[in-house]
Amino acid sequence: MLPTLLALPIFAFLVILQSTIISNVPLLHGYADIVLLVIIAWALQERVQSAWQWGILGGFMVGFVSAMNFAIPMVIYTSITALALIIRRRIWQIPILAMFVVTLVGTLFSHSLSALVISIGGTDLPWLDTLQLITLPSLFLNILLAAPVYAIVRDFANWLHPEEIQI
């Protein structure tokens, strides 16, 4: 219950950080998705049981401040949470590798779905330019930040869910 309650101020801070500072420091036209990285890192923690709540809350808060349809961030973040939970069961021995894999797939999925929705909405998006100017720089920034975000979230998860010492 406590991790879910703590998620509210954490995601409020992250969404404000992402929409004010991170979005104003682009690489070409791409920017890091810190909310996505925190959701992935949280879902990959072995003792965490509240990954779904964090994914839903992150999607809700990003959907609330985003110019996109509210459902799109919800679909993106819950899908990435599901992928991270599946990967956690399969590659549990190397969680940092799982962080990089899910970050790669999650960023590509997020940008592909967003571009598809924008295209269906009637905006003409040149796919090659979108890939080169937005998706690949965003992917680079997300991969660059994946390890530090994972380390911070791992420490936070270990603080909330301490390992039981057996005597």
OpenMM code with the backbone's topology and positions (N, CA, C; nanometers):
from openmm import Vec3, app, unit

residues = "MET LEU PRO THR LEU LEU ALA LEU PRO ILE PHE ALA PHE LEU VAL ILE LEU GLN SER THR ILE ILE SER ASN VAL PRO LEU LEU HIS GLY TYR ALA ASP ILE VAL LEU LEU VAL ILE ILE ALA TRP ALA LEU GLN GLU ARG VAL GLN SER ALA TRP GLN TRP GLY ILE LEU GLY GLY PHE MET VAL GLY PHE VAL SER ALA MET ASN PHE ALA ILE PRO MET VAL ILE TYR THR SER ILE THR ALA LEU ALA LEU ILE ILE ARG ARG ARG ILE TRP GLN ILE PRO ILE LEU ALA MET PHE VAL VAL THR LEU VAL GLY THR LEU PHE SER HIS SER LEU SER ALA LEU VAL ILE SER ILE GLY GLY THR ASP LEU PRO TRP LEU ASP THR LEU GLN LEU ILE THR LEU PRO SER LEU PHE LEU ASN ILE LEU LEU ALA ALA PRO VAL TYR ALA ILE VAL ARG ASP PHE ALA ASN TRP LEU HIS PRO GLU GLU ILE GLN ILE".split()
positions = [
    Vec3(0.0820, -0.1198, 0.0000),
    Vec3(0.0000, 0.0000, 0.0000),
    Vec3(0.0866, 0.1264, 0.0000),
    Vec3(0.1936, 0.1251, 0.0804),
    Vec3(0.2817, 0.2416, 0.0878),
    Vec3(0.3459, 0.2757, -0.0473),
    Vec3(0.3972, 0.1758, -0.1244),
    Vec3(0.4557, 0.2108, -0.2538),
    Vec3(0.3552, 0.2767, -0.3488),
    Vec3(0.2304, 0.2337, -0.3420),
    Vec3(0.1287, 0.2929, -0.4281),
    Vec3(0.0989, 0.4363, -0.3847),
    Vec3(0.0949, 0.4601, -0.2549),
    Vec3(0.0720, 0.5965, -0.2061),
    Vec3(0.1901, 0.6881, -0.2382),
    Vec3(0.3097, 0.6345, -0.2307),
    Vec3(0.4281, 0.7148, -0.2622),
    Vec3(0.4387, 0.7429, -0.4123),
    Vec3(0.3752, 0.6601, -0.4936),
    Vec3(0.3810, 0.6798, -0.6381),
    Vec3(0.3157, 0.8109, -0.6803),
    Vec3(0.2126, 0.8535, -0.6098),
    Vec3(0.1423, 0.9763, -0.6471),
    Vec3(0.2340, 1.0993, -0.6435),
    Vec3(0.3015, 1.1287, -0.5323),
    Vec3(0.3910, 1.2458, -0.5368),
    Vec3(0.5130, 1.2237, -0.6274),
    Vec3(0.5585, 1.1004, -0.6377),
    Vec3(0.6730, 1.0727, -0.7253),
    Vec3(0.6372, 1.1030, -0.8701),
    Vec3(0.5231, 1.0524, -0.9157),
    Vec3(0.4843, 1.0771, -1.0547),
    Vec3(0.4426, 1.2216, -1.0778),
    Vec3(0.3863, 1.2865, -0.9773),
    Vec3(0.3556, 1.4288, -0.9918),
    Vec3(0.4850, 1.5064, -1.0170),
    Vec3(0.5880, 1.4756, -0.9376),
    Vec3(0.7175, 1.5398, -0.9560),
    Vec3(0.7773, 1.5057, -1.0932),
    Vec3(0.7715, 1.3774, -1.1316),
    Vec3(0.8303, 1.3354, -1.2591),
    Vec3(0.7600, 1.3977, -1.3793),
    Vec3(0.6282, 1.4060, -1.3748),
    Vec3(0.5533, 1.4658, -1.4860),
    Vec3(0.5843, 1.6145, -1.4959),
    Vec3(0.5935, 1.6819, -1.3819),
    Vec3(0.6309, 1.8239, -1.3839),
    Vec3(0.7726, 1.8399, -1.4366),
    Vec3(0.8644, 1.7561, -1.3902),
    Vec3(1.0029, 1.7599, -1.4383),
    Vec3(1.0098, 1.7349, -1.5884),
    Vec3(0.9350, 1.6356, -1.6343),
    Vec3(0.9377, 1.6008, -1.7756),
    Vec3(0.8757, 1.7102, -1.8623),
    Vec3(0.7661, 1.7688, -1.8175),
    Vec3(0.6984, 1.8671, -1.9008),
    Vec3(0.7605, 2.0064, -1.8937),
    Vec3(0.8409, 2.0338, -1.7935),
    Vec3(0.9010, 2.1671, -1.7835),
    Vec3(1.0487, 2.1691, -1.8213),
    Vec3(1.1267, 2.0793, -1.7643),
    Vec3(1.2713, 2.0854, -1.7858),
    Vec3(1.3163, 1.9915, -1.8968),
    Vec3(1.2806, 1.8645, -1.8870),
    Vec3(1.3310, 1.7653, -1.9825),
    Vec3(1.2822, 1.7933, -2.1239),
    Vec3(1.1574, 1.8360, -2.1391),
    Vec3(1.1063, 1.8647, -2.2734),
    Vec3(1.1689, 1.9905, -2.3329),
    Vec3(1.2330, 2.0717, -2.2519),
    Vec3(1.3004, 2.1912, -2.3016),
    Vec3(1.4489, 2.1692, -2.3264),
    Vec3(1.4947, 2.0445, -2.3111),
    Vec3(1.6339, 2.0096, -2.3393),
    Vec3(1.6332, 1.8952, -2.4413),
    Vec3(1.5928, 1.9253, -2.5650),
    Vec3(1.5839, 1.8175, -2.6642),
    Vec3(1.7194, 1.7879, -2.7293),
    Vec3(1.7266, 1.6683, -2.7846),
    Vec3(1.8368, 1.6302, -2.8721),
    Vec3(1.7726, 1.6197, -3.0092),
    Vec3(1.8071, 1.7101, -3.0985),
    Vec3(1.7333, 1.7333, -3.2226),
    Vec3(1.5896, 1.7672, -3.1817),
    Vec3(1.4924, 1.6797, -3.2089),
    Vec3(1.3555, 1.7059, -3.1636),
    Vec3(1.3077, 1.5989, -3.0660),
    Vec3(1.3983, 1.5151, -3.0206),
    Vec3(1.3614, 1.4088, -2.9282),
    Vec3(1.3994, 1.4450, -2.7860),
    Vec3(1.3283, 1.3867, -2.6927),
    Vec3(1.3597, 1.4100, -2.5517),
    Vec3(1.3388, 1.2816, -2.4724),
    Vec3(1.4015, 1.2763, -2.3570),
    Vec3(1.3927, 1.1578, -2.2717),
    Vec3(1.2533, 1.1479, -2.2105),
    Vec3(1.2111, 1.0255, -2.1850),
    Vec3(1.0826, 0.9995, -2.1196),
    Vec3(1.1126, 0.9412, -1.9820),
    Vec3(1.1292, 1.0288, -1.8842),
    Vec3(1.1695, 0.9880, -1.7505),
    Vec3(1.0611, 0.9053, -1.6821),
    Vec3(0.9353, 0.9343, -1.7115),
    Vec3(0.8249, 0.8568, -1.6526),
    Vec3(0.8310, 0.7131, -1.7030),
    Vec3(0.8554, 0.6957, -1.8304),
    Vec3(0.8692, 0.5617, -1.8880),
    Vec3(0.9836, 0.4859, -1.8219),
    Vec3(1.0965, 0.5521, -1.8038),
    Vec3(1.2136, 0.4874, -1.7441),
    Vec3(1.1876, 0.4454, -1.5993),
    Vec3(1.1195, 0.5289, -1.5238),
    Vec3(1.0901, 0.4948, -1.3844),
    Vec3(0.9923, 0.3777, -1.3773),
    Vec3(0.8929, 0.3768, -1.4646),
    Vec3(0.7969, 0.2655, -1.4664),
    Vec3(0.8678, 0.1347, -1.5010),
    Vec3(0.9544, 0.1386, -1.6004),
    Vec3(1.0286, 0.0179, -1.6382),
    Vec3(1.1162, -0.0284, -1.5222),
    Vec3(1.1920, 0.0637, -1.4649),
    Vec3(1.2832, 0.0272, -1.3555),
    Vec3(1.2060, -0.0280, -1.2360),
    Vec3(1.0919, 0.0297, -1.2052),
    Vec3(1.0113, -0.0176, -1.0916),
    Vec3(0.9579, -0.1580, -1.1197),
    Vec3(0.9083, -0.1802, -1.2396),
    Vec3(0.8514, -0.3111, -1.2740),
    Vec3(0.9570, -0.4208, -1.2753),
    Vec3(1.0822, -0.3852, -1.2973),
    Vec3(1.1887, -0.4855, -1.3029),
    Vec3(1.2440, -0.5233, -1.1654),
    Vec3(1.2003, -0.4566, -1.0610),
    Vec3(1.2487, -0.4881, -0.9260),
    Vec3(1.1827, -0.6167, -0.8774),
    Vec3(1.2640, -0.7069, -0.8284),
    Vec3(1.2188, -0.8414, -0.7923),
    Vec3(1.1126, -0.8436, -0.6823),
    Vec3(1.1278, -0.7626, -0.5794),
    Vec3(1.0350, -0.7677, -0.4651),
    Vec3(0.9144, -0.6742, -0.4801),
    Vec3(0.9087, -0.5985, -0.5872),
    Vec3(0.7998, -0.5023, -0.6068),
    Vec3(0.6726, -0.5748, -0.6506),
    Vec3(0.5627, -0.5422, -0.5829),
    Vec3(0.4323, -0.6004, -0.6156),
    Vec3(0.3356, -0.4972, -0.6731),
    Vec3(0.3770, -0.3714, -0.6806),
    Vec3(0.2866, -0.2643, -0.7225),
    Vec3(0.3208, -0.2078, -0.8602),
    Vec3(0.3776, -0.2893, -0.9471),
    Vec3(0.4182, -0.2403, -1.0792),
    Vec3(0.2986, -0.1946, -1.1620),
    Vec3(0.1889, -0.2686, -1.1563),
    Vec3(0.0701, -0.2306, -1.2332),
    Vec3(0.0157, -0.0961, -1.1877),
    Vec3(0.0123, -0.0738, -1.0572),
    Vec3(-0.0378, 0.0532, -1.0057),
    Vec3(0.0491, 0.1694, -1.0537),
    Vec3(0.1803, 0.1483, -1.0539),
    Vec3(0.2709, 0.2528, -1.1001),
    Vec3(0.2532, 0.2779, -1.2498),
    Vec3(0.2367, 0.1719, -1.3279),
    Vec3(0.2161, 0.1883, -1.4721),
    Vec3(0.0874, 0.2627, -1.5033),
    Vec3(-0.0193, 0.2275, -1.4338),
    Vec3(-0.1482, 0.2933, -1.4562),
    Vec3(-0.1420, 0.4391, -1.4109),
    Vec3(-0.0852, 0.4640, -1.2945),
    Vec3(-0.0759, 0.6010, -1.2438),
    Vec3(0.0123, 0.6876, -1.3340),
    Vec3(0.1247, 0.6330, -1.3796),
    Vec3(0.2110, 0.7077, -1.4712),
    Vec3(0.1396, 0.7399, -1.6015),
    Vec3(0.0676, 0.6428, -1.6572),
    Vec3(-0.0094, 0.6666, -1.7787),
    Vec3(-0.1188, 0.7691, -1.7584),
    Vec3(-0.1853, 0.7625, -1.6444),
    Vec3(-0.2916, 0.8581, -1.6132),
    Vec3(-0.2367, 0.9998, -1.6038),
    Vec3(-0.1261, 1.0161, -1.5330),
    Vec3(-0.0714, 1.1511, -1.5135),
    Vec3(-0.0141, 1.2085, -1.6430),
    Vec3(0.0524, 1.1263, -1.7214),
    Vec3(0.1037, 1.1754, -1.8497),
    Vec3(-0.0131, 1.2052, -1.9435),
    Vec3(-0.1147, 1.1201, -1.9428),
    Vec3(-0.2330, 1.1449, -2.0254),
    Vec3(-0.3043, 1.2727, -1.9872),
    Vec3(-0.2997, 1.3063, -1.8597),
    Vec3(-0.3654, 1.4268, -1.8107),
    Vec3(-0.2980, 1.5537, -1.8639),
    Vec3(-0.1659, 1.5539, -1.8728),
    Vec3(-0.0938, 1.6743, -1.9170),
    Vec3(-0.0579, 1.6716, -2.0650),
    Vec3(-0.0769, 1.5598, -2.1303),
    Vec3(-0.0377, 1.5457, -2.2699),
    Vec3(-0.1440, 1.6045, -2.3634),
    Vec3(-0.0997, 1.6478, -2.4790),
    Vec3(-0.1920, 1.6967, -2.5801),
    Vec3(-0.2555, 1.5808, -2.6572),
    Vec3(-0.2050, 1.4615, -2.6369),
    Vec3(-0.2585, 1.3437, -2.7040),
    Vec3(-0.3867, 1.2961, -2.6393),
    Vec3(-0.4545, 1.2092, -2.7103),
    Vec3(-0.5722, 1.1448, -2.6542),
    Vec3(-0.5331, 1.0783, -2.5225),
    Vec3(-0.6164, 1.0926, -2.4213),
    Vec3(-0.5876, 1.0441, -2.2863),
    Vec3(-0.5555, 0.8947, -2.2834),
    Vec3(-0.6189, 0.8172, -2.3704),
    Vec3(-0.6018, 0.6716, -2.3682),
    Vec3(-0.4645, 0.6273, -2.4192),
    Vec3(-0.4024, 0.7052, -2.5030),
    Vec3(-0.2753, 0.6628, -2.5642),
    Vec3(-0.1643, 0.6458, -2.4599),
    Vec3(-0.1374, 0.7421, -2.3727),
    Vec3(-0.0354, 0.7174, -2.2697),
    Vec3(-0.0720, 0.6017, -2.1771),
    Vec3(-0.2004, 0.5846, -2.1498),
    Vec3(-0.2422, 0.4718, -2.0654),
    Vec3(-0.2062, 0.3388, -2.1323),
    Vec3(-0.2353, 0.3275, -2.2609),
    Vec3(-0.2032, 0.2049, -2.3356),
    Vec3(-0.0523, 0.1844, -2.3409),
    Vec3(0.0209, 0.2912, -2.3672),
    Vec3(0.1668, 0.2815, -2.3783),
    Vec3(0.2280, 0.2347, -2.2464),
    Vec3(0.1972, 0.3034, -2.1382),
    Vec3(0.2632, 0.2734, -2.0106),
    Vec3(0.2184, 0.1402, -1.9507),
    Vec3(0.0925, 0.1029, -1.9680),
    Vec3(0.0507, -0.0282, -1.9166),
    Vec3(0.1084, -0.1410, -2.0017),
    Vec3(0.1208, -0.1201, -2.1317),
    Vec3(0.1829, -0.2217, -2.2174),
    Vec3(0.3295, -0.2406, -2.1830),
    Vec3(0.3982, -0.1303, -2.1572),
    Vec3(0.5394, -0.1384, -2.1206),
    Vec3(0.5557, -0.2039, -1.9841),
    Vec3(0.4624, -0.1781, -1.8930),
    Vec3(0.4654, -0.2450, -1.7624),
    Vec3(0.4507, -0.3955, -1.7806),
    Vec3(0.3576, -0.4357, -1.8659),
    Vec3(0.3371, -0.5788, -1.8925),
    Vec3(0.4639, -0.6408, -1.9515),
    Vec3(0.5249, -0.5722, -2.0470),
    Vec3(0.6482, -0.6238, -2.1069),
    Vec3(0.7592, -0.6357, -2.0021),
    Vec3(0.7736, -0.5351, -1.9174),
    Vec3(0.8772, -0.5396, -1.8138),
    Vec3(0.8533, -0.6544, -1.7165),
    Vec3(0.7281, -0.6794, -1.6809),
    Vec3(0.6981, -0.7904, -1.5900),
    Vec3(0.7262, -0.9252, -1.6552),
    Vec3(0.6977, -0.9374, -1.7843),
    Vec3(0.7282, -1.0615, -1.8563),
    Vec3(0.8792, -1.0819, -1.8636),
    Vec3(0.9510, -0.9756, -1.8987),
    Vec3(1.0977, -0.9833, -1.9077),
    Vec3(1.1583, -1.0133, -1.7706),
    Vec3(1.1010, -0.9555, -1.6649),
    Vec3(1.1543, -0.9801, -1.5293),
    Vec3(1.1491, -1.1285, -1.4950),
    Vec3(1.0459, -1.1968, -1.5384),
    Vec3(1.0353, -1.3406, -1.5111),
    Vec3(1.1351, -1.4212, -1.5936),
    Vec3(1.1690, -1.3721, -1.7115),
    Vec3(1.2556, -1.4476, -1.8023),
    Vec3(1.4045, -1.4174, -1.7815),
    Vec3(1.4395, -1.2911, -1.7607),
    Vec3(1.5803, -1.2492, -1.7505),
    Vec3(1.6037, -1.1910, -1.6122),
    Vec3(1.5659, -1.2613, -1.5099),
    Vec3(1.5737, -1.2068, -1.3746),
    Vec3(1.7166, -1.1970, -1.3233),
    Vec3(1.8099, -1.2697, -1.3823),
    Vec3(1.9471, -1.2688, -1.3323),
    Vec3(2.0255, -1.1456, -1.3767),
    Vec3(1.9844, -1.0815, -1.4852),
    Vec3(2.0550, -0.9642, -1.5365),
    Vec3(1.9537, -0.8505, -1.5541),
    Vec3(1.9117, -0.7890, -1.4444),
    Vec3(1.8059, -0.6880, -1.4552),
    Vec3(1.8468, -0.5618, -1.5301),
    Vec3(1.9739, -0.5243, -1.5289),
    Vec3(2.0140, -0.4040, -1.6024),
    Vec3(2.0047, -0.4284, -1.7528),
    Vec3(2.0335, -0.5505, -1.7976),
    Vec3(2.0141, -0.5849, -1.9382),
    Vec3(1.8658, -0.5765, -1.9741),
    Vec3(1.7815, -0.6255, -1.8842),
    Vec3(1.6371, -0.6159, -1.9058),
    Vec3(1.5943, -0.4697, -1.9143),
    Vec3(1.6541, -0.3836, -1.8338),
    Vec3(1.6218, -0.2407, -1.8378),
    Vec3(1.6515, -0.1826, -1.9749),
    Vec3(1.7664, -0.2165, -2.0311),
    Vec3(1.8023, -0.1655, -2.1632),
    Vec3(1.7098, -0.2211, -2.2724),
    Vec3(1.6773, -0.3487, -2.2644),
    Vec3(1.5909, -0.4103, -2.3649),
    Vec3(1.4511, -0.3497, -2.3605),
    Vec3(1.3942, -0.3391, -2.2417),
    Vec3(1.2582, -0.2844, -2.2300),
    Vec3(1.2574, -0.1359, -2.2647),
    Vec3(1.3632, -0.0642, -2.2331),
    Vec3(1.3724, 0.0773, -2.2716),
    Vec3(1.3747, 0.0913, -2.4230),
    Vec3(1.4517, 0.0077, -2.4898),
    Vec3(1.4574, 0.0099, -2.6354),
    Vec3(1.3206, -0.0193, -2.6951),
    Vec3(1.2615, -0.1297, -2.6557),
    Vec3(1.1311, -0.1692, -2.7106),
    Vec3(1.0234, -0.0680, -2.6708),
    Vec3(1.0263, -0.0226, -2.5462),
    Vec3(0.9258, 0.0712, -2.4983),
    Vec3(0.9300, 0.2043, -2.5707),
    Vec3(1.0488, 0.2561, -2.5939),
    Vec3(1.0620, 0.3832, -2.6655),
    Vec3(1.0126, 0.3685, -2.8089),
    Vec3(1.0525, 0.2610, -2.8743),
    Vec3(1.0068, 0.2395, -3.0129),
    Vec3(0.8554, 0.2210, -3.0190),
    Vec3(0.7999, 0.1454, -2.9249),
    Vec3(0.6548, 0.1256, -2.9207),
    Vec3(0.5823, 0.2572, -2.8936),
    Vec3(0.6315, 0.3321, -2.7984),
    Vec3(0.5695, 0.4599, -2.7622),
    Vec3(0.5678, 0.5562, -2.8804),
    Vec3(0.6797, 0.5695, -2.9463),
    Vec3(0.6874, 0.6626, -3.0587),
    Vec3(0.6086, 0.6123, -3.1788),
    Vec3(0.6094, 0.4826, -3.2028),
    Vec3(0.5330, 0.4272, -3.3152),
    Vec3(0.3836, 0.4470, -3.2945),
    Vec3(0.3350, 0.4153, -3.1761),
    Vec3(0.1922, 0.4314, -3.1489),
    Vec3(0.1518, 0.5781, -3.1525),
    Vec3(0.2342, 0.6644, -3.0974),
    Vec3(0.2039, 0.8081, -3.0998),
    Vec3(0.2005, 0.8607, -3.2428),
    Vec3(0.2983, 0.8225, -3.3232),
    Vec3(0.3020, 0.8671, -3.4626),
    Vec3(0.1837, 0.8124, -3.5414),
    Vec3(0.1465, 0.6885, -3.5135),
    Vec3(0.0309, 0.6298, -3.5818),
    Vec3(-0.0975, 0.7049, -3.5474),
    Vec3(-0.1162, 0.7360, -3.4212),
    Vec3(-0.2358, 0.8092, -3.3785),
    Vec3(-0.2382, 0.9495, -3.4385),
    Vec3(-0.1240, 1.0155, -3.4425),
    Vec3(-0.1171, 1.1493, -3.5015),
    Vec3(-0.1464, 1.1423, -3.6512),
    Vec3(-0.0944, 1.0398, -3.7190),
    Vec3(-0.1206, 1.0229, -3.8622),
    Vec3(-0.2681, 0.9942, -3.8889),
    Vec3(-0.3283, 0.9089, -3.8070),
    Vec3(-0.4707, 0.8784, -3.8227),
    Vec3(-0.5545, 1.0039, -3.7971),
    Vec3(-0.5067, 1.0907, -3.7093),
    Vec3(-0.5757, 1.2158, -3.6798),
    Vec3(-0.5703, 1.3165, -3.7931),
    Vec3(-0.4950, 1.2883, -3.8982),
    Vec3(-0.4934, 1.3747, -4.0151),
    Vec3(-0.3672, 1.4561, -4.0346),
    Vec3(-0.2728, 1.4451, -3.9448),
    Vec3(-0.1473, 1.5184, -3.9599),
    Vec3(-0.0522, 1.4384, -4.0472),
    Vec3(0.0065, 1.5051, -4.1440),
    Vec3(0.1007, 1.4382, -4.2332),
    Vec3(0.2372, 1.4313, -4.1660),
    Vec3(0.2794, 1.3083, -4.1341),
    Vec3(0.4097, 1.2873, -4.0709),
    Vec3(0.5019, 1.2141, -4.1676),
    Vec3(0.6113, 1.2760, -4.2068),
    Vec3(0.7098, 1.2015, -4.2857),
    Vec3(0.7801, 1.1002, -4.1941),
    Vec3(0.7610, 0.9724, -4.2200),
    Vec3(0.8070, 0.8673, -4.1304),
    Vec3(0.9587, 0.8670, -4.1125),
    Vec3(1.0314, 0.8896, -4.2198),
    Vec3(1.1778, 0.8879, -4.2087),
    Vec3(1.2274, 1.0048, -4.1230),
    Vec3(1.1716, 1.1227, -4.1442),
    Vec3(1.2099, 1.2376, -4.0616),
    Vec3(1.1712, 1.2162, -3.9164),
    Vec3(1.0536, 1.1598, -3.8930),
    Vec3(1.0095, 1.1311, -3.7560),
    Vec3(1.1062, 1.0358, -3.6878),
    Vec3(1.1486, 0.9335, -3.7613),
    Vec3(1.2437, 0.8370, -3.7062),
    Vec3(1.3777, 0.9028, -3.6764),
    Vec3(1.4297, 0.9793, -3.7721),
    Vec3(1.5626, 1.0378, -3.7576),
    Vec3(1.5686, 1.1542, -3.6591),
    Vec3(1.4655, 1.2361, -3.6559),
    Vec3(1.4710, 1.3585, -3.5757),
    Vec3(1.4077, 1.3464, -3.4375),
    Vec3(1.3181, 1.2492, -3.4193),
    Vec3(1.2491, 1.2385, -3.2910),
    Vec3(1.2775, 1.1049, -3.2223),
    Vec3(1.2491, 0.9948, -3.2923),
    Vec3(1.2564, 0.8637, -3.2283),
    Vec3(1.3987, 0.8235, -3.1914),
    Vec3(1.4914, 0.8301, -3.2842),
    Vec3(1.6289, 0.7875, -3.2543),
    Vec3(1.6969, 0.8761, -3.1490),
    Vec3(1.6823, 1.0095, -3.1541),
    Vec3(1.7395, 1.0894, -3.0441),
    Vec3(1.6741, 1.0589, -2.9094),
    Vec3(1.5433, 1.0375, -2.9086),
    Vec3(1.4748, 1.0015, -2.7837),
    Vec3(1.5243, 0.8673, -2.7326),
    Vec3(1.5428, 0.7730, -2.8230),
    Vec3(1.5947, 0.6421, -2.7860),
    Vec3(1.7346, 0.6541, -2.7270),
    Vec3(1.8182, 0.7353, -2.7879),
    Vec3(1.9535, 0.7571, -2.7363),
    Vec3(1.9497, 0.8149, -2.5947),
    Vec3(1.8668, 0.9166, -2.5736),
    Vec3(1.8567, 0.9782, -2.4410),
    Vec3(1.8015, 0.8804, -2.3381),
    Vec3(1.7010, 0.8022, -2.3766),
    Vec3(1.6440, 0.7043, -2.2837),
    Vec3(1.7463, 0.5970, -2.2459),
    Vec3(1.8208, 0.5486, -2.3445),
    Vec3(1.9249, 0.4481, -2.3164),
    Vec3(2.0338, 0.5089, -2.2273),
    Vec3(2.0684, 0.6339, -2.2536),
    Vec3(2.1699, 0.7024, -2.1739),
    Vec3(2.1272, 0.7174, -2.0278),
    Vec3(2.0002, 0.7430, -2.0044),
    Vec3(1.9494, 0.7631, -1.8685),
    Vec3(1.9017, 0.6346, -1.8015),
    Vec3(1.8948, 0.5249, -1.8764),
    Vec3(1.8384, 0.4006, -1.8226),
    Vec3(1.9155, 0.3491, -1.7008),
    Vec3(2.0457, 0.3452, -1.7074),
    Vec3(2.1250, 0.2911, -1.5959),
    Vec3(2.1145, 0.3772, -1.4700),
    Vec3(2.1297, 0.5107, -1.4792),
    Vec3(2.1157, 0.5892, -1.3559),
    Vec3(1.9745, 0.5828, -1.2966),
    Vec3(1.8733, 0.5841, -1.3813),
    Vec3(1.7354, 0.5742, -1.3308),
    Vec3(1.7145, 0.4383, -1.2654),
    Vec3(1.7668, 0.3336, -1.3271),
    Vec3(1.7530, 0.2001, -1.2692),
    Vec3(1.8183, 0.1938, -1.1310),
    Vec3(1.9371, 0.2522, -1.1184),
    Vec3(2.0083, 0.2493, -0.9897),
    Vec3(1.9309, 0.3240, -0.8811),
    Vec3(1.8768, 0.4391, -0.9153),
    Vec3(1.7999, 0.5172, -0.8172),
    Vec3(1.6729, 0.4430, -0.7768),
    Vec3(1.6019, 0.3888, -0.8749),
    Vec3(1.4772, 0.3172, -0.8452),
    Vec3(1.5065, 0.1883, -0.7677),
    Vec3(1.6158, 0.1205, -0.7999),
    Vec3(1.6532, -0.0008, -0.7263),
    Vec3(1.6792, 0.0307, -0.5790),
    Vec3(1.7520, 0.1388, -0.5546),
    Vec3(1.7777, 0.1792, -0.4157),
    Vec3(1.6484, 0.2147, -0.3433),
    Vec3(1.5593, 0.2840, -0.4113),
    Vec3(1.4305, 0.3207, -0.3517),
    Vec3(1.3470, 0.1959, -0.3232),
    Vec3(1.3464, 0.1009, -0.4167),
    Vec3(1.2717, -0.0236, -0.3960),
    Vec3(1.3318, -0.1051, -0.2821),
    Vec3(1.4633, -0.1080, -0.2720),
    Vec3(1.5277, -0.1797, -0.1609),
    Vec3(1.4975, -0.1140, -0.0268),
    Vec3(1.4831, 0.0177, -0.0271),
    Vec3(1.4471, 0.0879, 0.0961),
    Vec3(1.3030, 0.0552, 0.1365),
    Vec3(1.2120, 0.0500, 0.0367),
    Vec3(1.0710, 0.0193, 0.0652),
    Vec3(1.0469, -0.1281, 0.0940),
    Vec3(1.1227, -0.2134, 0.0269),
    Vec3(1.1064, -0.3587, 0.0413),
    Vec3(1.2392, -0.4194, 0.0828),
    Vec3(1.2801, -0.4039, 0.2074),
    Vec3(1.4101, -0.4568, 0.2485),
    Vec3(1.4109, -0.6098, 0.2407),
    Vec3(1.5266, -0.6608, 0.2069),
    Vec3(1.5429, -0.8053, 0.1988),
    Vec3(1.5411, -0.8657, 0.3384),
    Vec3(1.4670, -0.9731, 0.3532),
    Vec3(1.4588, -1.0379, 0.4837),
    Vec3(1.5854, -1.1193, 0.5089),
    Vec3(1.6413, -1.0996, 0.6257),
    Vec3(1.7631, -1.1723, 0.6632),
    Vec3(1.7225, -1.2966, 0.7377),
    Vec3(1.7693, -1.4098, 0.6895),
    Vec3(1.7371, -1.5360, 0.7545),
    Vec3(1.8502, -1.5773, 0.8462),
    Vec3(1.8142, -1.6184, 0.9644),
    Vec3(1.9143, -1.6542, 1.0640),
    Vec3(1.9291, -1.8046, 1.0697),
] * unit.nanometer
topology = app.Topology()
chain = topology.addChain("A")
for resn in residues:
    res = topology.addResidue(resn, chain)
    for name in ("N", "CA", "C"):
        topology.addAtom(name, app.Element.getBySymbol(name[0]), res)
